[in-house]
Amino acid sequence: MSGLIEGYLGKSIEGKKSKMPAKLDFIQSASGLFLGLFMWAHMFFVSTILVSGDFFNSVVHFLELKFVYNNPIMSYITSFLATCVLVIFFVHALLAMRKFPINYRQYQILRVHAKTMKHSDTSLWWVQALTGFLMFFLGSAHLIFVITNADKISDAMSGDRVISHFMWLFYAVLLVCVELHGSIGLYRLCVKWGWFEGKNAKESRKKLKVAKWVISIFFLVLGILSLLAFVKIGLANYQI
């Protein structure tokens, strides 16, 4: 409990300046970096459906190590990995919530500050906060589904799931939130920790921002095409 209080107040119970806020910031940054890189890898994995359904299924089997032991029980590997991601996801979300306005007065102060400064990075923070809030519910639901249905990951079953009960809309919203939140988060990490800063920090930040938008557009297009591929498979199987 004392550690939690230190995290909020910035002082230890002895009245000394606490290192807890810095430690929590580091954990938040590390978990965010992991989740951002994981989502890029996940998107490349999902996009294998654009090659063919068989190729997508072969990648699923490879990641489940079924080339070692071809048994449905190996699907639990996916459940285990998804559980680990879910835990990291919750840790990151809870730490990020420390920086959210907790009442209307704080919200008004932040809003006035953003309007006064008219700084693009502040606007990006608003987008990141909104998409993060939505992702807490949408991302959790998706990961829990994967954990409990790891044996149902295939081109046909995924296609059927996408068109059932308007789930394509669920995944479309999740896709936009994930790609915007992730790319903005990684950009802010680079700025915060001085990665790729070089000799001219101002010029480096401009290049990072351009890279952020290029990456966002690339993964959004890749994600939309992959989602449409699953919709096509789902509709074809539905007609049958």
C-alpha positions as CSV (number, residue, x, y, z in Angstrom):
1,M,0.0,0.0,0.0
2,S,2.8,2.4,0.9
3,G,4.3,1.8,-2.6
4,L,1.0,2.7,-4.2
5,I,0.8,5.9,-2.2
6,E,4.4,6.8,-3.2
7,G,3.4,6.3,-6.8
8,Y,0.6,8.9,-6.6
9,L,2.2,11.4,-4.2
10,G,5.8,11.1,-5.3
11,K,7.0,11.0,-1.7
12,S,7.8,8.1,0.6
13,I,6.3,7.6,4.1
14,E,9.5,9.2,5.5
15,G,8.8,12.3,3.4
16,K,11.7,11.7,1.0
17,K,11.3,12.1,-2.7
18,S,10.2,8.6,-4.0
19,K,11.6,6.8,-6.9
20,M,8.3,4.9,-7.3
21,P,6.8,7.3,-10.0
22,A,10.0,6.8,-12.1
23,K,9.8,3.0,-11.7
24,L,6.1,2.9,-12.6
25,D,6.8,5.1,-15.7
26,F,9.6,2.6,-16.7
27,I,7.2,-0.4,-16.3
28,Q,4.5,1.5,-18.3
29,S,7.0,2.3,-21.1
30,A,8.4,-1.3,-21.2
31,S,5.0,-2.9,-21.2
32,G,3.8,-0.4,-23.9
33,L,6.9,-1.2,-26.0
34,F,6.3,-4.9,-25.8
35,L,2.6,-4.6,-26.7
36,G,3.4,-2.3,-29.6
37,L,5.9,-4.6,-31.1
38,F,3.7,-7.6,-30.4
39,M,0.8,-6.0,-32.3
40,W,3.1,-5.4,-35.3
41,A,4.1,-9.0,-35.3
42,H,0.5,-10.1,-34.7
43,M,-0.7,-8.0,-37.7
44,F,2.0,-9.6,-40.0
45,F,0.7,-13.0,-38.7
46,V,-2.9,-12.2,-39.4
47,S,-2.1,-10.7,-42.9
48,T,-0.8,-14.2,-44.0
49,I,-4.5,-14.7,-44.9
50,L,-3.9,-12.5,-47.9
51,V,-1.6,-15.2,-49.3
52,S,-4.1,-18.1,-48.8
53,G,-6.2,-19.8,-46.1
54,D,-3.8,-22.8,-46.2
55,F,-0.8,-20.6,-45.6
56,F,-2.6,-18.9,-42.6
57,N,-3.4,-22.3,-41.1
58,S,0.2,-23.5,-41.6
59,V,1.5,-20.5,-39.7
60,V,-1.0,-21.1,-36.9
61,H,0.2,-24.8,-36.7
62,F,3.8,-23.6,-36.8
63,L,3.3,-21.2,-33.9
64,E,1.6,-23.9,-31.9
65,L,4.6,-26.2,-32.5
66,K,2.4,-28.8,-34.1
67,F,5.4,-29.8,-36.3
68,V,6.8,-31.2,-33.0
69,Y,3.7,-32.9,-31.7
70,N,0.6,-32.8,-34.0
71,N,-2.2,-32.8,-31.4
72,P,-5.1,-30.4,-30.6
73,I,-3.7,-30.1,-27.1
74,M,-0.9,-27.9,-28.6
75,S,-3.5,-25.1,-29.0
76,Y,-3.0,-24.5,-25.3
77,I,0.3,-22.8,-26.3
78,T,-1.8,-20.1,-27.9
79,S,-3.9,-19.9,-24.8
80,F,-0.9,-19.5,-22.5
81,L,0.7,-16.8,-24.7
82,A,-2.6,-14.9,-25.0
83,T,-2.9,-15.1,-21.2
84,C,0.6,-13.6,-20.8
85,V,-0.3,-10.8,-23.2
86,L,-3.5,-10.1,-21.3
87,V,-1.7,-9.8,-18.0
88,I,0.8,-7.3,-19.5
89,F,-2.1,-5.5,-21.2
90,F,-3.8,-5.1,-17.8
91,V,-0.6,-3.9,-16.1
92,H,0.0,-1.3,-18.9
93,A,-3.6,-0.1,-18.8
94,L,-3.6,0.3,-15.0
95,L,-0.4,2.2,-15.0
96,A,-1.6,4.4,-17.9
97,M,-4.7,5.3,-16.0
98,R,-2.6,7.2,-13.4
99,K,-2.3,10.0,-16.0
100,F,-5.9,10.2,-16.8
101,P,-7.9,13.1,-15.3
102,I,-9.9,11.6,-12.4
103,N,-12.5,14.4,-12.1
104,Y,-14.2,17.1,-14.2
105,R,-12.0,19.8,-12.8
106,Q,-8.8,18.0,-13.9
107,Y,-10.4,17.4,-17.3
108,Q,-11.2,21.1,-17.7
109,I,-7.6,22.0,-16.8
110,L,-6.3,19.6,-19.3
111,R,-8.7,20.7,-22.0
112,V,-7.9,24.4,-21.5
113,H,-4.1,23.5,-21.5
114,A,-4.5,21.6,-24.8
115,K,-6.5,24.5,-26.4
116,T,-4.1,27.1,-25.3
117,M,-0.9,25.2,-26.3
118,K,-2.3,23.9,-29.6
119,H,0.5,21.4,-29.6
120,S,0.2,18.5,-32.0
121,D,1.7,16.0,-29.4
122,T,-1.0,17.0,-26.9
123,S,-3.7,16.3,-29.5
124,L,-2.0,12.9,-30.1
125,W,-2.2,12.2,-26.4
126,W,-6.0,12.7,-26.5
127,V,-6.3,10.3,-29.4
128,Q,-4.1,7.8,-27.5
129,A,-6.2,8.2,-24.3
130,L,-9.5,7.7,-26.2
131,T,-8.3,4.7,-28.2
132,G,-6.7,3.2,-25.0
133,F,-10.0,3.5,-23.2
134,L,-11.8,1.7,-25.9
135,M,-9.1,-0.9,-26.2
136,F,-9.4,-1.8,-22.5
137,F,-12.8,-3.3,-23.3
138,L,-12.4,-4.4,-26.9
139,G,-8.8,-5.8,-26.5
140,S,-9.7,-7.6,-23.3
141,A,-12.7,-9.3,-25.0
142,H,-10.6,-10.3,-28.0
143,L,-7.8,-11.8,-25.8
144,I,-10.2,-13.6,-23.5
145,F,-11.9,-15.1,-26.6
146,V,-8.5,-16.3,-27.9
147,I,-7.6,-17.8,-24.6
148,T,-10.9,-19.8,-24.4
149,N,-11.1,-20.7,-28.1
150,A,-7.5,-21.2,-29.1
151,D,-8.5,-24.5,-30.8
152,K,-10.8,-22.6,-33.2
153,I,-8.2,-20.4,-34.9
154,S,-8.3,-21.3,-38.6
155,D,-9.2,-19.4,-41.8
156,A,-12.7,-20.9,-42.0
157,M,-13.6,-20.5,-38.3
158,S,-12.1,-17.0,-38.2
159,G,-14.0,-16.0,-41.3
160,D,-17.2,-17.4,-39.8
161,R,-16.6,-15.5,-36.6
162,V,-16.0,-12.2,-38.4
163,I,-19.4,-12.2,-40.1
164,S,-21.4,-13.6,-37.2
165,H,-23.3,-11.0,-35.2
166,F,-21.6,-8.1,-37.0
167,M,-18.3,-9.0,-35.4
168,W,-16.6,-7.4,-38.4
169,L,-17.6,-4.1,-36.9
170,F,-16.0,-5.1,-33.6
171,Y,-12.8,-6.0,-35.3
172,A,-12.8,-2.9,-37.5
173,V,-13.1,-0.6,-34.4
174,L,-10.4,-2.6,-32.6
175,L,-8.1,-2.4,-35.6
176,V,-8.3,1.4,-35.8
177,C,-7.8,1.7,-32.0
178,V,-4.9,-0.6,-31.9
179,E,-3.0,0.9,-34.8
180,L,-3.5,4.5,-33.8
181,H,-2.8,3.8,-30.1
182,G,0.2,1.7,-30.8
183,S,1.9,4.0,-33.4
184,I,1.3,7.1,-31.2
185,G,2.6,5.2,-28.1
186,L,5.8,4.1,-29.8
187,Y,6.3,7.7,-31.2
188,R,5.9,9.1,-27.7
189,L,8.3,6.5,-26.3
190,C,10.9,7.6,-28.8
191,V,10.4,11.2,-27.8
192,K,10.3,10.6,-24.1
193,W,13.4,8.5,-23.8
194,G,15.3,10.3,-26.6
195,W,15.6,7.3,-29.0
196,F,16.8,8.2,-32.5
197,E,17.2,11.8,-31.3
198,G,20.5,12.5,-33.0
199,K,22.1,15.9,-32.9
200,N,19.0,17.9,-33.9
201,A,16.1,16.9,-31.6
202,K,13.6,19.1,-33.3
203,E,14.4,17.7,-36.8
204,S,14.4,14.2,-35.4
205,R,11.0,14.6,-33.9
206,K,9.6,15.8,-37.3
207,K,11.0,12.7,-38.9
208,L,9.6,10.5,-36.2
209,K,6.2,12.0,-36.6
210,V,6.3,11.3,-40.4
211,A,7.4,7.8,-39.7
212,K,4.5,7.4,-37.2
213,W,1.9,8.3,-39.8
214,V,3.5,6.1,-42.5
215,I,3.5,3.2,-40.1
216,S,-0.1,3.9,-39.0
217,I,-1.4,4.0,-42.6
218,F,0.6,0.9,-43.6
219,F,-0.8,-1.2,-40.7
220,L,-4.3,0.2,-41.1
221,V,-4.4,-0.7,-44.8
222,L,-2.8,-4.1,-44.1
223,G,-5.4,-4.7,-41.3
224,I,-8.4,-3.7,-43.4
225,L,-7.3,-5.9,-46.3
226,S,-6.9,-8.8,-43.9
227,L,-10.3,-8.2,-42.4
228,L,-11.9,-8.1,-45.8
229,A,-10.2,-11.4,-46.7
230,F,-11.8,-13.0,-43.6
231,V,-15.2,-11.5,-44.5
232,K,-14.9,-12.9,-48.0
233,I,-14.1,-16.4,-46.5
234,G,-16.9,-16.1,-44.0
235,L,-19.5,-15.1,-46.7
236,A,-18.3,-17.9,-49.0
237,N,-18.8,-20.5,-46.3
238,Y,-22.1,-19.0,-45.2
239,Q,-23.5,-19.3,-48.7
240,I,-22.5,-22.9,-48.8
